[in-house]
Amino acid sequence: MVGVTAHPPVVIEAALNGMTTRDRNPHVPRTVDEIVDSGLACVDAGASIVHNHNDEPNFGGATRHDAEPYLAAWRRLLGRHPGLLLHPTTAGATPDSTVEERFAHVTELHEAGVLGLGTCDAGTIAIAFTGQDGGPPVARSETFGNTASDVEWALRWFKEREVPVHVSIFEPGMLRLILAHHRAGTLPRVKIQLYLGGDRMLFGLGANATGLNAYLEMLDGTGLPWMAAVMGGDVTGSGVARLAMERGGHVRVGLEDHFDPPRAPRNEELVAEVAELAQTNGRRPATPGEVPQILWGI
């Protein structure tokens, strides 16, 4: 947490795939069997939270995601590691979608007893990537995320069911909204996920000390647990993982976020790098069973 001096073990989240294709990294797990194998390897390497997507787009496709592939993978992961926190993705809002249908698979996962951690994007972002060889940015026509009213709906849903939530922060205004809910008492237990923009992704604050410190200044005094990630870059190579550990935070890593061509690592290799960094900084990786106490004191 912000401002503490005695830091707990580092919670490492493994983000297994996201929208990463095999063209970008041939080792990305896409099938249920691959997701299970990769998730288990990541836990063995030091991860204590696992996040994955199915082969469904977050934008430009169906707004209702299928719970069955999650159930197939998660039941096997939980069979090996009971209590492991797993969380899914959701589709972004469109003019024709409702928040209820975009979170329908989350409801099914909760009813099946496997949803250890909810998910909520705390606003919307414009999608653009850096151009090649100094060319103009590659801009998409879509935005991604949730409206403020959908954020309110999701936070209320999770709070009523006492499900902790991974809250995605891509822009400073998203954190301001979440902090307003915190002050109002409408925030469930959360893991604040601070996404810094790597060289590939053009959003939010940069993947450096200035970007991270700006977010931490906003969080100061709140006591909310937080985790840093670099989307479209390298959380370890950028120095963000080390900075997060030094400030008492936690780290997310994985092939959903990682972009460092021509390198093509496996998820467990990236987790092992963060785990080794934690050891050298006097903060061992947390075990799955320790995460609720570390993040929420329960």
C-alpha positions in Angstrom: 0.0 0.0 0.0 1.1 3.6 -0.6 3.3 5.1 2.1 4.1 1.9 4.1 7.7 1.0 5.0 7.5 -2.7 5.8 6.5 -4.3 2.5 4.7 -7.6 2.3 5.4 -10.4 -0.3 4.8 -9.4 -3.9 1.6 -10.5 -5.5 2.4 -11.4 -9.1 -0.5 -11.6 -11.6 0.1 -13.6 -14.8 -1.9 -12.2 -17.7 -1.8 -15.2 -20.0 -3.0 -14.1 -23.4 -5.4 -11.2 -23.9 -5.7 -10.3 -27.6 -2.1 -11.4 -28.3 -2.0 -13.6 -31.5 0.4 -16.4 -32.3 1.8 -14.2 -35.1 3.0 -11.9 -32.3 4.2 -14.6 -30.0 4.0 -18.3 -31.0 4.0 -19.3 -27.3 0.8 -17.5 -26.4 -1.8 -20.0 -24.9 -5.1 -19.9 -26.7 -6.8 -23.3 -26.2 -8.1 -24.5 -22.8 -5.3 -27.1 -22.5 -2.7 -24.4 -23.3 -4.2 -22.0 -20.8 -4.2 -24.6 -18.0 -0.6 -25.6 -18.8 0.6 -22.0 -18.9 -1.4 -21.1 -15.7 0.1 -23.9 -13.8 3.6 -23.1 -15.0 3.1 -19.5 -14.0 2.0 -20.5 -10.4 5.1 -22.7 -10.2 7.2 -19.8 -11.3 5.8 -17.4 -8.6 2.4 -16.1 -9.8 -0.5 -16.0 -7.3 -3.2 -14.6 -9.6 -4.1 -15.7 -13.1 -6.0 -13.8 -15.7 -7.0 -15.1 -19.1 -9.2 -14.4 -22.1 -11.1 -16.9 -24.3 -10.8 -16.6 -28.1 -13.4 -13.9 -28.2 -12.7 -10.2 -29.1 -13.0 -7.5 -26.5 -14.3 -5.1 -29.2 -15.7 -5.6 -32.7 -17.4 -8.9 -31.8 -20.0 -10.5 -29.6 -20.8 -8.5 -26.5 -21.8 -11.6 -24.6 -18.8 -13.9 -23.8 -19.0 -17.6 -23.3 -18.5 -18.9 -19.7 -17.8 -22.5 -20.7 -14.1 -22.2 -21.8 -13.4 -20.3 -18.5 -15.1 -23.1 -16.5 -13.2 -25.8 -18.4 -9.9 -24.2 -17.7 -10.5 -22.8 -14.2 -11.9 -26.0 -12.7 -8.6 -27.7 -13.6 -6.5 -24.8 -12.3 -8.5 -24.8 -9.0 -8.2 -28.5 -8.8 -4.5 -28.1 -8.5 -4.5 -24.8 -6.6 -7.7 -24.3 -4.5 -8.1 -20.7 -3.6 -6.1 -19.4 -6.6 -7.7 -16.1 -7.7 -8.8 -16.2 -11.3 -10.4 -13.4 -13.3 -11.9 -13.0 -16.8 -12.2 -10.2 -19.2 -15.4 -8.5 -20.5 -16.3 -7.0 -23.8 -16.2 -3.2 -24.2 -19.4 -1.2 -24.3 -21.1 -0.5 -27.6 -24.2 1.5 -28.4 -26.2 -1.7 -28.8 -25.0 -3.6 -25.7 -26.1 -3.6 -22.1 -23.9 -4.0 -19.1 -26.0 -7.0 -18.0 -25.2 -9.0 -21.1 -21.5 -7.9 -21.2 -21.2 -9.2 -17.6 -23.5 -12.3 -18.1 -20.5 -14.7 -18.2 -19.2 -13.2 -15.0 -22.5 -13.9 -13.3 -22.3 -17.5 -14.5 -18.8 -17.9 -13.2 -19.9 -16.5 -9.8 -22.8 -18.8 -9.7 -20.5 -21.8 -10.5 -18.4 -20.9 -7.5 -15.1 -20.2 -9.4 -15.0 -16.4 -9.6 -12.3 -15.4 -7.1 -11.8 -12.0 -8.5 -14.2 -9.8 -10.5 -13.1 -7.4 -13.3 -14.1 -3.8 -14.2 -12.6 -1.3 -16.6 -13.1 2.0 -14.9 -13.8 4.1 -18.0 -13.0 4.2 -21.7 -9.9 4.6 -23.8 -9.1 5.4 -27.4 -7.2 2.6 -29.1 -4.1 3.5 -31.0 -0.6 2.0 -31.6 2.7 3.5 -32.6 3.4 3.5 -36.3 6.2 1.6 -37.9 9.5 3.3 -38.6 8.4 6.6 -37.3 5.2 6.7 -39.3 1.9 8.1 -38.1 0.0 6.3 -35.3 -2.2 3.3 -36.2 -5.6 4.4 -35.0 -8.7 2.2 -34.5 -12.2 3.6 -34.8 -13.4 1.9 -31.6 -13.1 3.0 -28.0 -12.8 0.4 -25.3 -14.2 0.2 -21.8 -17.3 1.1 -19.7 -19.4 4.2 -19.3 -19.4 5.7 -15.8 -22.9 4.4 -15.3 -21.8 0.8 -16.2 -18.8 1.2 -13.8 -21.3 2.1 -11.1 -23.5 -1.0 -12.0 -20.5 -3.3 -11.9 -19.1 -2.0 -8.6 -22.5 -2.3 -7.0 -22.9 -5.9 -8.3 -19.6 -7.0 -6.9 -20.1 -5.2 -3.6 -23.5 -6.8 -3.0 -21.9 -10.3 -3.6 -18.8 -9.5 -1.6 -16.6 -10.4 -4.6 -13.2 -8.4 -4.8 -12.5 -6.7 -8.0 -9.6 -6.1 -10.3 -10.2 -2.5 -11.4 -8.4 -1.5 -14.6 -7.0 2.0 -14.6 -5.8 3.1 -18.1 -6.1 6.9 -17.6 -5.9 9.2 -14.6 -9.6 10.2 -14.9 -10.5 6.5 -14.3 -8.7 6.6 -11.0 -10.4 9.8 -10.0 -13.8 8.1 -10.6 -12.8 5.1 -8.5 -11.5 7.3 -5.7 -14.9 9.1 -5.7 -16.6 5.8 -5.2 -14.1 5.0 -2.4 -14.9 8.2 -0.6 -18.6 7.5 -1.0 -18.4 4.0 0.4 -19.6 2.4 -2.8 -16.4 0.6 -3.6 -16.1 -3.1 -3.0 -12.7 -4.7 -2.1 -10.5 -3.9 -5.0 -7.1 -4.4 -6.6 -6.2 -1.2 -8.3 -4.6 -2.2 -11.6 -2.4 0.7 -12.8 -1.6 0.3 -16.5 1.3 2.3 -17.8 1.6 2.7 -21.6 4.6 1.1 -23.2 6.1 2.1 -26.5 3.5 0.3 -28.5 0.3 1.5 -26.8 -0.7 5.1 -27.0 -2.8 5.8 -23.9 -2.4 7.2 -20.4 0.8 7.8 -18.5 4.2 6.5 -19.6 6.0 3.4 -18.3 8.4 5.3 -16.1 8.9 6.7 -12.6 7.0 9.9 -13.5 3.9 8.0 -14.7 3.8 5.6 -11.7 4.5 8.3 -9.2 1.6 10.4 -10.6 -0.8 7.6 -9.9 0.7 6.9 -6.4 0.3 10.5 -5.5 -3.4 10.1 -6.2 -3.6 6.9 -4.2 -1.7 8.3 -1.2 -3.5 7.9 2.0 -6.3 5.7 0.6 -4.9 2.4 1.8 -6.1 0.8 -1.5 -3.9 -2.1 -2.7 -2.4 -1.6 -6.2 -0.5 -3.4 -8.9 1.5 -2.0 -11.8 1.7 -3.3 -15.4 3.1 -2.1 -18.7 0.7 -2.6 -21.6 2.6 -2.8 -24.9 6.0 -3.0 -23.3 8.1 -4.8 -20.7 7.2 -4.3 -17.0 10.6 -5.7 -15.9 12.9 -4.2 -18.6 11.3 -0.7 -18.2 12.1 -0.7 -14.5 8.4 -0.4 -13.5 8.4 -3.7 -11.7 11.3 -2.7 -9.5 9.8 0.7 -8.8 6.5 -0.9 -7.9 8.2 -3.3 -5.4 10.2 -0.4 -3.9 6.9 1.5 -3.3 5.1 -1.4 -1.7 3.0 -2.4 -4.7 2.5 -5.6 -6.7 3.2 -6.5 -10.3 1.3 -7.9 -13.3 3.2 -9.5 -16.2 2.4 -11.8 -19.1 1.9 -12.2 -22.9 -1.3 -10.1 -22.8 0.8 -7.0 -22.0 4.3 -7.9 -23.1 5.8 -6.4 -26.3 9.5 -6.5 -26.7 10.4 -7.6 -30.3 12.1 -9.8 -31.5 11.9 -11.5 -28.1 9.2 -14.2 -27.8 9.2 -15.5 -24.2 6.7 -17.8 -22.5 4.5 -16.6 -19.7 6.3 -18.5 -17.0 9.6 -17.0 -18.1 8.2 -13.5 -17.6 6.8 -14.5 -14.2 10.1 -16.0 -13.2 11.9 -12.7 -14.0 9.6 -10.7 -11.7 9.9 -13.4 -9.0 13.7 -13.2 -9.1 13.5 -9.4 -9.0 11.3 -9.7 -5.9 13.8 -11.9 -4.2 16.7 -9.6 -4.9 14.6 -6.7 -3.5 13.8 -8.4 -0.3 10.2 -9.2 -1.2 9.5 -12.9 -2.0 6.7 -13.8 -4.3 3.3 -14.3 -2.5 1.7 -17.7 -2.6 -2.0 -18.0 -3.8 -3.2 -18.6 -0.3 -1.6 -15.4 1.0 -3.2 -13.0 -1.5 -6.4 -12.2 0.4 -4.5 -11.3 3.6 -1.9 -9.2 1.7 -4.4 -7.3 -0.5 -7.4 -7.0 1.8 -6.4 -8.1 5.3 -8.8 -11.1 5.2 
